[in-house]
């Protein structure tokens, strides 16, 4: 079953048909409910998580807490798997899930925090703070969770939002942004583990960060933080953000460093972009393509990445598939109604894409900083742009891709995929 809502409208050439099939294979492999089913099973009263055994009879309470774009789908699957062994819990996502019954579903804002996020983060903290050494917490930690765990000590969500917005517009990486976020909340950077102590915690990590360093996924709420206030200050100084703050050191606080808070915590990498890339490679290979996967996560300015990948696929032999994962950045110079995948796609179009090639740049969560997941860069899209006499330079210069993409209609539309493993790029040469 396809997750691409407009797949029929997009599949107008043989190379596009292959492209869309490969995308679907990747999205299917990282489907959150499938991931939970792979990692969590219950047999004869024993909960197995990634091969580790947790006899349900040993715990007074078994709770689920989760944050991020995978949290509500994961909660629904965990309710089904755990059944009567589940006591309750709370998850915070960009969407509400009315299907879950024992676990409280809360909705937060993204990518910038709000008072709703503070209330949700406080609920998560209160839920785990009431637990004892006789209790078990199954935590779902996924991309988007940083914003939803806004719980400042001496500032407000408005001040955090101002800081993060400046960092994003100035091209800070996700590691740099989350280094700052860790030190702005009493729910990130290992604080959730501290609040849950001495309960046992098993955290399933749905990675959306390049390199899969788990302490930066959702700003590492269950992982001992290796960064310090000094590291966060260095980021703020690098991007000249300190001047935007109304309080000393922008409200930064130190994260828990005592090892005791983490001795009962097990962090498990449940899924990452590598799972999607592997599934996409299999599908492309079955369709007769020679597959090359990038050994490094794509990082850097979106425009430059788009130009580079267009050149690489144009120069490749026929029947080649190039696969990439990562997260680019955009330095906003204009209005900024765009997304990094849309920007990379338009840059590829500007470079030029051979008639027998097609490139898809898309966000695995279904939202490239807006309502579309991404863009297809190929001759079909180029023809539509030319027919409409659109000057793409004007849109790229102001980082205003959404109005243009809406006009040409060659976007990838999925809605919420329930997954989040960074951005994915596939380039095919038929």
MARROMAR-898019 format. One record per atom (N, C-alpha, C, O): x, y, z; residue in one letter. Coordinates in steps of 0.2 Angstrom, whole numbers, plus 5000, padded with zeros to 4 digits. Example, Ala and Ser with C-alpha at 12.3 -4.5 7.8 and 13.67 -1.06 7.14 Angstrom:
506649725039A;506249785039A;506649845039A;507149835042A;506449895035S;506849955036S;506450005039S;506750065040S;
This chain:
500449945000X;500050005000X;500450065000X;500950075004X;500350114995X;500750174995X;500650225000X;500050235002X;501150255002X;501050315007X;501050385003X;500950435006X;501150374997X;501150434993X;500450454990X;500250414986X;500150504993X;499450514991X;499350534984X;498850514981X;499850564980X;499750584973X;500150544969X;500450564964X;500250484971X;500750434967X;500450424960X;500850434955X;499850414959X;499550404952X;499650474947X;499850464942X;499550524950X;499650594946X;500450604945X;500550634940X;500850574949X;501550584948X;501850534943X;502350554940X;501550474943X;501950414939X;501750424932X;501350384929X;502050474928X;501850484921X;502450464917X;502350474911X;502950434919X;503550414915X;503850344918X;503750334924X;504150304915X;504450244917X;504950254923X;504950224928X;505350304922X;505850314928X;505450344934X;505750334939X;504950384933X;504550404939X;504250344942X;504250344949X;503950304939X;503650244942X;504150204946X;503950184952X;504750194944X;505250164948X;505450204954X;505550174959X;505550264953X;505650314958X;505150314964X;505350304970X;504550314962X;504050314967X;503950244971X;503850244977X;504150194967X;504150124970X;504650114975X;504650084981X;505250144974X;505850144978X;505650184984X;505850164990X;505350244984X;505150284989X;504750244994X;504850245000X;504250214991X;503750174995X;504050124999X;503950105005X;504550094996X;504950034999X;505250065005X;505350035011X;505550125005X;505950155010X;505450175016X;505650155022X;504950205014X;504450225019X;504150165023X;503950165029X;503950115019X;503650055022X;504150025027X;503949995032X;504850025026X;505249985030X;505350025037X;505549995042X;505250095037X;505350125043X;504650145046X;504650185051X;504150115044X;503450125047X;503550105055X;503750055057X;503250155059X;503350155066X;503050085069X;503350055073X;502450075067X;502150015070X;502549945068X;502549905072X;502749945062X;503149885060X;503849885064X;504049835066X;504149945066X;504749945070X;504549915077X;504949875080X;504049945080X;503849915087X;503749845086X;503949805091X;503349815081X;503249745081X;503849705080X;503949655083X;504349735077X;505049705077X;505349695083X;505749645085X;505349755087X;505749755093X;505449735100X;505749715104X;504749735100X;504349715106X;503949665105X;503449665101X;503949605109X;503549555109X;503349535116X;503749545121X;502849495117X;502649475124X;502449395123X;502049375119X;502849355127X;502749285126X;502649255134X;503149265137X;502149225135X;502049195142X;502249245148X;502549225152X;501949305147X;502049355152X;502749385153X;502949425157X;503149375148X;503849405147X;503849455142X;503749435136X;504049515143X;504149565138X;504849565135X;505349565139X;504849555129X;505549555126X;505649615122X;505249635117X;506149655123X;506249715120X;507049715117X;507449715121X;507049705111X;507749695107X;508149635110X;508749645111X;507749585112X;508049525114X;508149525122X;508349465124X;508049575125X;508149575132X;507449565136X;506949585133X;507449525141X;506849495144X;506649535150X;507049555155X;506049555151X;505749595156X;505149555159X;504549575156X;505149515163X;504549475166X;504049525169X;504249565173X;503449525166X;502949575168X;502849575176X;502649625179X;502849515179X;502749505186X;503149535190X;503049545196X;503749555188X;504249585192X;504149665193X;504449695197X;503649695190X;503549765190X;502849775192X;502349745191X;502749825197X;502149855199X;501749895194X;501149885193X;502149935190X;501849975185X;502349965178X;502949965179X;501949965173X;502349965166X;502050025162X;501450015160X;502450075161X;502250135158X;502550145152X;503150125150X;502150185147X;502450205141X;502450285141X;501950315142X;503050305139X;503050385138X;503450395131X;503850355130X;503250445128X;503550455121X;503450525119X;503050565121X;503950545115X;503950615112X;504150605105X;504650565103X;503950655101X;504150655094X;503650635089X;503050615091X;503850635083X;503350625077X;503150545076X;502750535073X;503550505080X;503350435080X;502950415086X;502750355087X;502850455091X;502650435098X;501950405098X;501850355101X;501450435094X;500750415095X;500650355091X;500250305094X;500950345085X;500950275082X;501250225086X;500950165086X;501850235089X;502150185093X;501750165099X;501650105101X;501450215102X;500950205108X;500450155106X;500250115110X;500150175100X;499550125098X;499750055097X;499450015099X;500350045094X;500549975093X;500749945100X;500649885101X;501049985104X;501249955111X;500649935115X;500649895119X;500149975115X;499549955118X;499249895116X;499049845120X;499349875109X;499149815107X;499549755109X;499349705111X;500249775109X;500749715110X;500649705118X;500749645120X;500649755122X;500749745129X;500049725132X;500049685138X;499549745130X;498849725132X;498749735139X;498849795141X;498549695143X;498349705150X;499049715155X;498949745160X;499549705152X;500249715156X;500349795156X;500749815161X;500049825152X;500149905152X;499749935157X;499149925158X;500149975161X;499750015166X;499550085163X;498950105165X;499950115160X;499750185157X;500250225154X;500850185152X;500250285154X;500750325151X;500550385148X;499950405148X;501050425144X;500850485141X;501350495135X;501950475135X;501050515129X;501450525123X;501350595120X;500750615121X;501850625118X;501750695115X;501950695108X;502550675106X;501550715103X;501650705096X;501450775093X;501150815096X;501550775086X;501250835083X;500450825081X;500150875079X;500250765082X;499550745081X;499250705087X;499650675091X;498650715088X;498250675093X;498150605091X;498050595085X;498050555095X;497850495093X;497350465098X;497450455103X;496750475095X;496150455099X;496050375099X;495550355103X;496450345096X;496350265096X;496650235102X;496450185104X;497150265105X;497450245111X;497050255117X;496750305118X;497050205122X;496550215128X;496850225134X;496750265138X;497350185136X;497750185142X;498250235142X;498350265148X;498550255137X;499050305136X;498750375134X;498350375130X;498950425138X;498650495137X;499050515130X;499650515130X;498650545126X;498950575120X;498850645120X;498350675121X;499450685119X;499450755120X;499850785113X;500250745110X;499550845111X;499850875105X;500250935106X;500050975110X;500850935103X;501250985104X;501451025097X;501250995092X;501751075097X;501851115091X;502551095089X;503051075093X;502751115083X;503351095080X;503451135073X;502951145070X;504051165072X;504651155075X;504851205081X;505351195084X;504351255082X;504551295088X;504051285094X;503451265092X;504251285100X;503851275106X;503351325107X;503351375105X;502851305111X;502351345113X;502151325121X;502451275123X;501651365124X;501451345130X;501151275131X;501151235136X;500851245125X;500551175125X;501151125126X;501051075129X;501751145123X;502351095124X;502551095131X;502751045134X;502551155134X;502751155141X;502251115146X;502551075150X;501651125144X;501151085148X;501251005147X;501250965152X;501350985141X;501450915139X;502150895142X;502150835145X;502650935142X;503350905145X;503250905152X;503550855155X;502850945155X;502750945163X;502350875164X;502550845169X;501850855160X;501550795161X;501950735161X;501950685165X;502350735156X;502850685155X;503350675161X;503350615164X;503550725163X;504050725169X;503650705175X;503950665179X;503050735176X;502650715182X;502550635182X;502450605187X;502350615176X;502150535175X;502750495177X;502650445181X;503350505175X;503950465177X;504250485184X;504550435187X;504150545186X;504350555193X;504050515199X;504250515204X;503450495197X;503050455202X;503250385203X;502950345207X;503650365199X;503850295198X;504350275203X;504750315206X;504450205205X;504950175209X;505350125206X;505350115200X;505850095210X;506250045207X;505849985205X;506149945202X;505249975207X;504849915205X;504449925198X;504049885197X;504649985195X;504250005189X;504650005183X;505250005183X;504349995177X;504649995171X;504450045166X;503750055165X;504850085163X;504650135158X;504850115151X;505450095150X;504450105146X;504650095139X;504550165136X;504050195135X;505150195134X;505150265131X;505250265124X;505650225121X;504850305120X;504850315113X;505150385112X;504850435114X;505750385109X;506150445108X;506250455101X;506550415098X;505950505098X;505950515091X;506050585089X;505950635093X;506250595083X;506350665080X;505750715081X;505150685080X;505850775083X;505350815084X;505250825092X;504850865094X;505450775095X;505350775103X;505750835106X;505550845112X;506250855103X;506550915107X;506150975108X;506050995114X;505750995103X;505251045103X;504751035109X;504551075112X;504550965109X;503950945113X;504150945120X;503750935125X;504850945122X;505050935129X;505351005131X;505851005135X;504951055129X;505151125131X;504951135139X;504351135140X;505451135143X;505251145150X;505851185153X;506251165157X;505751255152X;506351295154X;506251305162X;505751295165X;506851335164X;506851345172X;506751415173X;506351435177X;507051465170X;506951535171X;506751575165X;506751635165X;506551545160X;506351575154X;505651555151X;505351515155X;505451575146X;504851545143X;504951515136X;505451515133X;504451485134X;504451455127X;504551505122X;504851485116X;504351565123X;504451615118X;505151635117X;505451645111X;505551635122X;506251645122X;506651595119X;507051605115X;506451525120X;506751475117X;506551475109X;507051465105X;505951485108X;505751495101X;506151545097X;506351535091X;506351605100X;506751655097X;507451635095X;507751645090X;507651595100X;508351575100X;508451515094X;508851525090X;507951475094X;507951415089X;507851445082X;508151415077X;507351485082X;507251515075X;507851555072X;507951545066X;508251585076X;508851625073X;509351565071X;509651575066X;509451515075X;509951465074X;509751435067X;510151415063X;509051415066X;508851385060X;508951425054X;509251405049X;508851495054X;508851535049X;509651545047X;509751565041X;510051545052X;510751555051X;511151495049X;511751495048X;510751435048X;511051375045X;511451335050X;511851295048X;511251335057X;511551285062X;511351215060X;510751205058X;511751175062X;511651105061X;511151075067X;511051105072X;510851015065X;510450985071X;510850975077X;510550985082X;511450955076X;511850945082X;511951005086X;511951005092X;512151055083X;512251125086X;511551145089X;511551175095X;511051145086X;510351165089X;510251125095X;509951155100X;510251055094X;510151015100X;510551025106X;510451005111X;511251045104X;511651055110X;511351115114X;511451115120X;511151165111X;510851215114X;510151195118X;510051215124X;509751165114X;509151135117X;509251095123X;508851105128X;509751055124X;509851015130X;509851055136X;509651035141X;510151115135X;510351155141X;509851215142X;509951265145X;509251205139X;508651245139X;508051215143X;507551255144X;508151155145X;507551115147X;507651065152X;508251035152X;507251065157X;507351005162X;506950945160X;506750905165X;506950935154X;506650865152X;507150835146X;506950785144X;507650875144X;508050845139X;508750835142X;508850845148X;509250815138X;509950805140X;510050765146X;510450775150X;509650705146X;509650655152X;509250675158X;509150635162X;508850725157X;508450745163X;507850695164X;507650685169X;507550675158X;507050625159X;507250565163X;506850535167X;507850535161X;508150485165X;508250495173X;508050455177X;508450555174X;508450585181X;507850585184X;507750555190X;507250605181X;506650605184X;506350535185X;505950525190X;506550495180X;506250425181X;506650385186X;506350335189X;507250405188X;507650365193X;507250355199X;506950405202X;507250295202X;507650235201X;507250185197X;507450125197X;506750195193X;506350155189X;506850125183X;507350155181X;506650065180X;507050045175X;506750075168X;506150085168X;507150095164X;506950125158X;507250095152X;507850075151X;506850075147X;507050055140X;506850105135X;506250115134X;507350135132X;507150185127X;507250165120X;507850145118X;506750165116X;506850145109X;506950215105X;506450255105X;507450215102X;507650285099X;507550275091X;507850235088X;507150325089X;507050325081X;507450385079X;507250445079X;508050375076X;508450425074X;508350465068X;508150435063X;508350525069X;508350575063X;508950615062X;508950665059X;509450595066X;510050645065X;510650605061X;510750545062X;511050645058X;511550615054X;512050585058X;512250605064X;512250525056X;512750485061X;512450445066X;512750405069X;511750455067X;511350415072X;511650425079X;511650375083X;511950475081X;512250485088X;511550495092X;511250555092X;511450445096X;510750445100X;510650505105X;510150525106X;511250535107X;511150585112X;510850645109X;510650695113X;510850655103X;510550715099X;509850705097X;509550745094X;509650645097X;508950625095X;508450655100X;508450635106X;508050705098X;507550735103X;507950765109X;507750765114X;508650785108X;509050805113X;509150765118X;509250785124X;509150695117X;509350645122X;509050645129X;509450655134X;508450645129X;508150645136X;508350585141X;508250595147X;508550535138X;508650475142X;509450455142X;509650405145X;509850495139X;510550485138X;510950535142X;510850595142X;511450505145X;511950555149X;512250605144X;512550585139X;512150665145X;512450715140X;513150725141X;513450735146X;513450725135X;514250735135X;514350815134X;514950835134X;513850855132X;513950925131X;513850965138X;513650935143X;514151025138X;514051065144X;513751135142X;513651155136X;513651175147X;513451245146X;513951285141X;513751325137X;514551265142X;515051305138X;514951285131X;515051325127X;514851225129X;514751205122X;514151235119X;514151265114X;513551245123X;512951275121X;513151355120X;512851385115X;513451385125X;513651455124X;514051465118X;514051515114X;514551415116X;514951425110X;514551425104X;514651465099X;513951385104X;513551385098X;513151455097X;513151485092X;512951475103X;512551545103X;513051595101X;512851645097X;513651595103X;514151645101X;514351645093X;514351695090X;514351575091X;514551565084X;514051595079X;514251625074X;513451595081X;512851615077X;512551685079X;512051705077X;512951715084X;512751785086X;512051785089X;511651825087X;511851735093X;511251735096X;511151765103X;510551775105X;511651765106X;511651795113X;511251855114X;510951875119X;511351905108X;511051965109X;510251965108X;509952015110X;509951905106X;509251895106X;508951885113X;508351885113X;509351865118X;509051845124X;508951895129X;509351945129X;508451895133X;508251945138X;508551925145X;508451965149X;508851865145X;509051845152X;509751815151X;510051805146X;510151815157X;510851795157X;510951725154X;510651685156X;511451725149X;511651665146X;511051625143X;511051565142X;510551665141X;509951635138X;509551585142X;509251545139X;509651585148X;509351535152X;509651465152X;509251415154X;510251455150X;510551395150X;510651365157X;510751395161X;510551295157X;510651255163X;511051195162X;511051175156X;511451175167X;511851115166X;511451045167X;510951045171X;511551005163X;511250935162X;511450885167X;512050895170X;511150835169X;511350785174X;511950745172X;511950725166X;512450745176X;513050705174X;513150645179X;513650605177X;512850645184X;512950585189X;512750515186X;512150515183X;513150475185X;513050405182X;512450365185X;512150325182X;512350385191X;511850345195X;511150345191X;510750295191X;510950405188X;510350415185X;510250375179X;509750365176X;510850345176X;510850315170X;510950235171X;510950205166X;511050215177X;511250145178X;510650095176X;510750035174X;510050115177X;509450075175X;509150095168X;508550075167X;509550125164X;509250145158X;509650105152X;510250105152X;509250085148X;509550045142X;509250085135X;508650085134X;509650115131X;509450145125X;509650105119X;510150075118X;509150095115X;509150055109X;508950095103X;508450125102X;509450085098X;509350115092X;508850075088X;509050015085X;508250095087X;507650055084X;507650055077X;507550015073X;507750125074X;507750135067X;508150195065X;508150235069X;508350195059X;508750255057X;508650255049X;508350215046X;508950305046X;508950315039X;509250255035X;509050235030X;509750215039X;510050155036X;509550105034X;509650065029X;509050095038X;508450045037X;508150065030X;507950025026X;507950125030X;507650155024X;508050145017X;507850125012X;508650165018X;509150155012X;509250085010X;509250075004X;509250045015X;509349965013X;508749945009X;508849905005X;508149965012X;507549945008X;507449975001X;507249934997X;507650035001X;507650064994X;508150034990X;508050034984X;508750014992X;509249984988X;508949914985X;509049904979X;508649884989X;508349814987X;507849824982X;507849784977X;507449874983X;506949884977X;507249904971X;507049884966X;507649954971X;508049974965X;508349924962X;508349914956X;508749884966X;509049824963X;508649774959X;508749754954X;508049764962X;507549714959X;507249744953X;507049704948X;507349814952X;507049844946X;507649854941X;507549884936X;508149824942X;508749824937X;509249874937X;509649884933X;509249914943X;509749964944X;510349944947X;510349904952X;510949974945X;511549964949X;511550014955X;511550074953X;511549994961X;511450044967X;512050064970X;512550024971X;512150124971X;512650154975X;512350194980X;511950244979X;512550174987X;512350214992X;512950254995X;513450234995X;512750314997X;513250365000X;513450345007X;513050325011X;514150335008X;514350315014X;514350365020X;514350345025X;514250425018X;514150485022X;513450515022X;513150515017X;513250535028X;512650575028X;512750645025X;513250675026X;512250655021X;512250725017X;512150775022X;511650775026X;512650825022X;512550885026X;512850945022X;513150935017X;512651005024X;512851065020X;512251105017X;511651085019X;512351155013X;511851195011X;511451165006X;511751135001X;510751165006X;510351125002X;510451144994X;510451094990X;510551204993X;510651214986X;511251184983X;511251154977X;511851184987X;512451144984X;512351074984X;512651044979X;511951044988X;511850974988X;511450954982X;511550904978X;510950994980X;510450984974X;510950984968X;510850944964X;511351034967X;511751044962X;512250984961X;512350954955X;512550964967X;512950904966X;512650844964X;512950804960X;512050824967X;511750764965X;511550764958X;511550714955X;511250824956X;511050824949X;511650804944X;511550774939X;512250834946X;512850824942X;513050744942X;513250714937X;512950714948X;513150654949X;512750604945X;513050554942X;512150614945X;511650564942X;511750574934X;511650534930X;511850644932X;511850654925X;512550614922X;512550594916X;513050614926X;513650584924X;513750514925X;514150474922X;513250484928X;513250414930X;513050364924X;512750394919X;513250304923X;513050264918X;512250244918X;511950254923X;511950224913X;511250204913X;511150154918X;511650114919X;510550144920X;510350094925X;510650104932X;510850054935X;510750164934X;511150184940X;510550214945X;510150254943X;510650194951X;510250224957X;510750244962X;511150204965X;510650304964X;511050344969X;510650354975X;510150384974X;510850334981X;510450344987X;510850374992X;511450364993X;510450424996X;510750465001X;510350475006X;509650475006X;510550495012X;510150515018X;510550565022X;511150565022X;510150605025X;510550665029X;510050715030X;509450715030X;510350775032X;509950835033X;510350895031X;510850915034X;510150935026X;510450995024X;510251055028X;509851045032X;510551105026X;510351165030X;510151225025X;510351215019X;509851275027X;509651325023X;509751395026X;509551405032X;510151435023X;510251505026X;509751545023X;509851565017X;509351575027X;508751605024X;508951685023X;509151715028X;508851705017X;509051775015X;508351815013X;508451875013X;507851775012X;507251815010X;506651795014X;506751795020X;506051785011X;505451775015X;505451705019X;505251705024X;505751655015X;505851595019X;505251545019X;505251505024X;504851555014X;504251505014X;504451445010X;504251435004X;504851405013X;505151345009X;505351295014X;505351295020X;505651245011X;505951185014X;506651165011X;506751175005X;507051125015X;507751115012X;507651065007X;508051065002X;507151015007X;507150975001X;506851004995X;507150994989X;506451054996X;506151084990X;506751134987X;506751134981X;507151164991X;507651204989X;508151164985X;508451184980X;508351104988X;508851064985X;508551034978X;508951034973X;507951024978X;507651004971X;507651054966X;507751034960X;507451114968X;507451174963X;508151184961X;508251204955X;508651174965X;509351184963X;509551134958X;509951144954X;509351074959X;509451014954X;509151034948X;509551024942X;508551064948X;508251084941X;508651134938X;508751134932X;508951184942X;509351234939X;509951214936X;510151234931X;510251164939X;510851124936X;510651094930X;511051094925X;510051064929X;509851024924X;509850954925X;510350924928X;509350914923X;509250844924X;509150814918X;508650834914X;509550764916X;509450724910X;508750694909X;508450684914X;508550684903X;507850664901X;507750594904X;507150584906X;508250554905X;508150484907X;508350484915X;508350424917X;508350534918X;508450544925X;507850564929X;507450604926X;507850554935X;507350584940X;507650574947X;507950534949X;507550634951X;507850634958X;507250654962X;506850704961X;507250624968X;506750644973X;507150664979X;507550624982X;506950724982X;507150744988X;506550744993X;506150784991X;506550714998X;505950715002X;506150705010X;506650665012X;505650725014X;505750715021X;505350655023X;504750645021X;505650615027X;505350545029X;504750555033X;504350505034X;504650615037X;504150625041X;503550645037X;502950655039X;503650665031X;503050695026X;503050765026X;502550795023X;503450805030X;503350875030X;504050905029X;504450905034X;504150935023X;504750975022X;504651045024X;504651095020X;504651055031X;504451125034X;503851155031X;503751215030X;503351105030X;502751125027X;502251075025X;502351015028X;501851075021X;501351025019X;501550975014X;501250915014X;502150985011X;502350935006X;502950895009X;503350925012X;503050835006X;503650795009X;504250815005X;504850815008X;504150834999X;504750844994X;504550864987X;503950884986X;505050854983X;504950874976X;505350824971X;505850794973X;505050814965X;505350774960X;505750824955X;505350864952X;506350814954X;506750854949X;506850804943X;507250764944X;506550824938X;506650784932X;506450824926X;506250884927X;506450794920X;506250834914X;505450854914X;505250904911X;505050814917X;504350834918X;504250894922X;503950934919X;504650904927X;504550964931X;504851024927X;504551074928X;505451014924X;505751064920X;505251084915X;505151144914X;504951044911X;504451064906X;503851104909X;503651154906X;503651084915X;503051124918X;503251194919X;502951244918X;503851194922X;504151264924X;504251304918X;504051364918X;504451274912X;504551314906X;503951334903X;503851394901X;503451294903X;502751304901X;502451364904X;502051404901X;502551364911X;502251424915X;502651484915X;502551534918X;503251484912X;503751544911X;503951564918X;503851624920X;504151514922X;504251534929X;505051544930X;505451504927X;505251594933X;505951604934X;506151574941X;505951614946X;506451524941X;506551484948X;507051524952X;507151514958X;507551564949X;508051604952X;507751644958X;507951654963X;507151684956X;506851724960X;506651694967X;506651724972X;506351634966X;506151594972X;506751564976X;506651564982X;507251544973X;507851514976X;508151574980X;508351564986X;508251634977X;508551684981X;508251714987X;508551734992X;507551704987X;507151724993X;506951664997X;506551675002X;507251604996X;507051544999X;506351535000X;506051515005X;505951544994X;505251544994X;504951494990X;504651504985X;505151424991X;505051374987X;504251354986X;504051334981X;503951354992X;503251334992X;502751364987X;502351324984X;502751434986X;502351454981X;502451434974X;502051414970X;503151424973X;503251394966X;503051324965X;502751304960X;503251284970X;503051214970X;502251204970X;502051154966X;501951244973X;501151234973X;500951254966X;500451224963X;501251294962X;501051314955X;501251254951X;500851244946X;501751224951X;501951174946X;501751104948X;501651064944X;501551094955X;501251034956X;501650964956X;501350914957X;502250974956X;502650904955X;502950894962X;503550864963X;502550904967X;502750884974X;502550814976X;502150784973X;502950794981X;502750724984X;502350744990X;502550774995X;501750714990X;501250724996X;501150654999X;500850614996X;501250655006X;501150595010X;500750615016X;500450565019X;500750675018X;500450695025X;500850665030X;501450645029X;500650655036X;501050625042X;501250555040X;500750515039X;501850535039X;502050465038X;502050425044X;502050365044X;502050455050X;502150425057X;502850395057X;503050355062X;503350415053X;504050395053X;504450465053X;504250515052X;505150455055X;505550515055X;506250495056X;506550485061X;506650485050X;507350465050X;507750505046X;508150485042X;507650575046X;508050625042X;507750625035X;507250595034X;508050665031X;507850665024X;508150615020X;508750585021X;507850595014X;508050545010X;508050565003X;507650615001X;508550544999X;508650564992X;508750504988X;509250464989X;508450504982X;508550444977X;508650484970X;508150524969X;509150454967X;509250484960X;509250424955X;509650374957X;508850414950X;508850364946X;509050384939X;508850444936X;509450344935X;509550354928X;509350294924X;509650234925X;508850294920X;508450244917X;508950204912X;508750164909X;
